[in-house]
Amino acid sequence: MTWIPYQESYPNLEQALRDGATIRISRSEKGLRIVRVEDENKNLISYGEHPLLCGAIAHAEYDFGCSYEEQYSGEHSRHEHHTEGVPPKAHDVFDQYVFNHGPLTIFYVQRWDKFTCMRAHPETFMEDQIIWGSGINLMQAMCECFINLHVEDKKFFMNRMSIQKKD
């Protein structure tokens, strides 16, 4: 399973968030990581699924606006269709959180000019009204969220992020 490095910025996803979309990150019963980008009416506008979170986010970004069929089914699909996930890589604290603890919701708050990341309730997938992280881009919001959720020791987490950026 190839690990896809996280990007500092996801232009398509970030623009969708600025336009009012919401990103919902979750894990299927079989461990597949799922990234759903929905407009204000909960219509699906982008989608990614992959055994690892980094791949699901990359698919949602790179295939922005493509149908599920274009991405995962048929002879000419863009990606291999996986049916289950794998355990997260040791260095990927984002994936570890989603794999072990469940869904997150990311959205954009215009008055603050910030992307925000919240933990979502696993059964209802409704926000628990606590903003766990915010930032000037999607990754910064996710980083702050995971640090505040105490997924890993802050020093270890920041060290891993700096190593990841150098790759």
C-alpha positions as CSV (number, residue, x, y, z in Angstrom):
1,M,0.0,0.0,0.0
2,T,1.6,3.3,-1.1
3,W,1.5,6.1,1.4
4,I,0.7,9.5,-0.4
5,P,2.3,12.5,1.4
6,Y,-0.1,15.1,2.6
7,Q,0.0,18.4,0.9
8,E,0.4,21.8,2.5
9,S,-2.6,23.0,0.6
10,Y,-5.6,21.4,-1.2
11,P,-6.8,24.2,-3.6
12,N,-10.0,22.4,-4.9
13,L,-11.1,21.3,-1.4
14,E,-10.3,24.7,0.2
15,Q,-12.2,26.6,-2.5
16,A,-15.2,24.3,-2.0
17,L,-15.0,25.0,1.7
18,R,-14.9,28.8,1.0
19,D,-18.0,28.4,-1.2
20,G,-19.9,26.8,1.7
21,A,-19.1,23.1,1.4
22,T,-18.4,20.8,4.3
23,I,-15.9,18.0,4.4
24,R,-16.8,14.9,6.4
25,I,-14.0,12.4,7.1
26,S,-14.9,8.9,8.4
27,R,-14.0,5.2,8.3
28,S,-16.3,2.5,6.9
29,E,-17.1,-0.6,8.9
30,K,-14.3,-2.4,7.0
31,G,-11.8,0.3,7.7
32,L,-11.8,2.2,4.4
33,R,-11.2,5.9,4.9
34,I,-13.8,8.1,3.3
35,V,-13.7,11.8,2.5
36,R,-17.1,13.4,1.4
37,V,-17.3,17.0,0.2
38,E,-20.9,18.2,0.4
39,D,-22.5,21.5,-0.6
40,E,-24.8,23.4,1.7
41,N,-27.7,21.1,0.7
42,K,-25.7,18.0,1.4
43,N,-25.2,17.2,-2.3
44,L,-22.0,15.3,-2.9
45,I,-19.6,17.4,-4.9
46,S,-16.4,15.4,-4.4
47,Y,-15.4,12.1,-2.9
48,G,-12.4,10.0,-2.0
49,E,-12.0,6.6,-0.6
50,H,-8.8,4.7,0.1
51,P,-7.3,2.2,2.6
52,L,-5.4,5.2,4.1
53,L,-6.6,8.7,4.9
54,C,-3.9,10.4,2.9
55,G,-5.1,8.6,-0.3
56,A,-8.8,9.4,0.4
57,I,-8.0,13.1,0.7
58,A,-5.8,13.0,-2.4
59,H,-8.6,11.4,-4.4
60,A,-11.1,14.0,-3.3
61,E,-8.7,16.8,-4.3
62,Y,-7.4,15.4,-7.6
63,D,-10.7,14.0,-8.8
64,F,-12.7,17.0,-7.7
65,G,-16.2,16.8,-9.3
66,C,-15.7,13.4,-10.8
67,S,-18.3,10.7,-10.3
68,Y,-17.8,7.6,-8.3
69,E,-17.9,5.6,-11.4
70,E,-15.1,7.6,-13.0
71,Q,-13.0,7.2,-10.0
72,Y,-13.5,3.6,-8.9
73,S,-15.6,1.4,-11.2
74,G,-15.3,0.1,-14.7
75,E,-12.4,-0.7,-17.0
76,H,-11.2,2.9,-17.3
77,S,-11.5,4.0,-13.7
78,R,-8.8,6.4,-12.3
79,H,-8.1,4.3,-9.2
80,E,-8.1,0.8,-7.9
81,H,-11.3,0.0,-6.1
82,H,-10.5,-1.1,-2.5
83,T,-13.2,-2.6,-0.3
84,E,-11.4,-2.4,3.1
85,G,-8.8,-0.3,4.9
86,V,-5.5,-1.2,6.4
87,P,-4.1,-0.2,9.8
88,P,-2.6,3.3,9.8
89,K,1.1,3.9,9.3
90,A,2.9,4.6,12.5
91,H,3.9,8.1,11.4
92,D,0.4,9.2,10.2
93,V,-1.3,10.6,13.3
94,F,-4.2,11.9,11.2
95,D,-5.1,8.5,9.9
96,Q,-4.5,7.0,13.4
97,Y,-7.2,9.3,14.8
98,V,-9.8,8.6,12.1
99,F,-9.1,4.9,12.2
100,N,-9.3,4.6,16.0
101,H,-11.7,7.4,17.0
102,G,-14.0,8.2,14.1
103,P,-15.3,11.0,12.1
104,L,-14.2,14.6,11.7
105,T,-16.0,17.6,10.1
106,I,-14.1,20.5,8.4
107,F,-15.7,23.7,7.2
108,Y,-14.8,27.4,6.6
109,V,-15.9,30.3,8.8
110,Q,-16.0,33.4,6.6
111,R,-16.1,36.0,9.4
112,W,-12.9,34.5,10.8
113,D,-11.3,33.7,7.4
114,K,-10.4,30.4,8.9
115,F,-10.8,26.7,8.1
116,T,-12.1,24.8,11.1
117,C,-12.0,21.2,12.1
118,M,-14.3,19.5,14.6
119,R,-14.8,16.1,16.0
120,A,-18.1,14.6,14.9
121,H,-20.3,12.3,16.9
122,P,-19.9,8.8,15.5
123,E,-23.5,7.7,15.5
124,T,-25.2,10.8,14.2
125,F,-22.3,12.4,12.5
126,M,-23.4,15.7,13.9
127,E,-20.8,18.2,15.1
128,D,-20.3,18.3,18.9
129,Q,-20.1,22.1,18.8
130,I,-16.5,22.2,19.9
131,I,-14.0,23.6,17.4
132,W,-10.8,21.6,17.9
133,G,-8.6,23.4,15.3
134,S,-8.5,26.2,12.9
135,G,-6.1,27.6,10.4
136,I,-5.4,29.5,7.2
137,N,-5.6,26.3,5.2
138,L,-7.0,22.8,5.5
139,M,-3.8,21.2,6.7
140,Q,-3.2,23.8,9.4
141,A,-6.8,23.3,10.7
142,M,-6.3,19.5,10.8
143,C,-2.9,19.8,12.5
144,E,-4.3,22.1,15.3
145,C,-7.3,19.8,15.7
146,F,-5.2,16.7,16.2
147,I,-2.8,18.4,18.6
148,N,-5.8,19.6,20.6
149,L,-7.3,16.2,20.6
150,H,-4.1,14.9,22.2
151,V,-3.7,12.1,19.6
152,E,0.1,12.2,20.2
153,D,2.4,14.2,22.4
154,K,2.7,17.7,20.9
155,K,6.4,17.6,20.5
156,F,6.3,14.2,18.8
157,F,3.5,15.3,16.5
158,M,5.2,18.5,15.4
159,N,8.5,16.6,14.9
160,R,6.6,14.2,12.6
161,M,5.0,17.0,10.7
162,S,8.4,18.7,10.0
163,I,9.9,15.4,8.8
164,Q,6.9,14.8,6.6
165,K,7.3,18.3,5.0
166,K,10.9,17.6,4.1
167,D,10.0,14.5,2.0
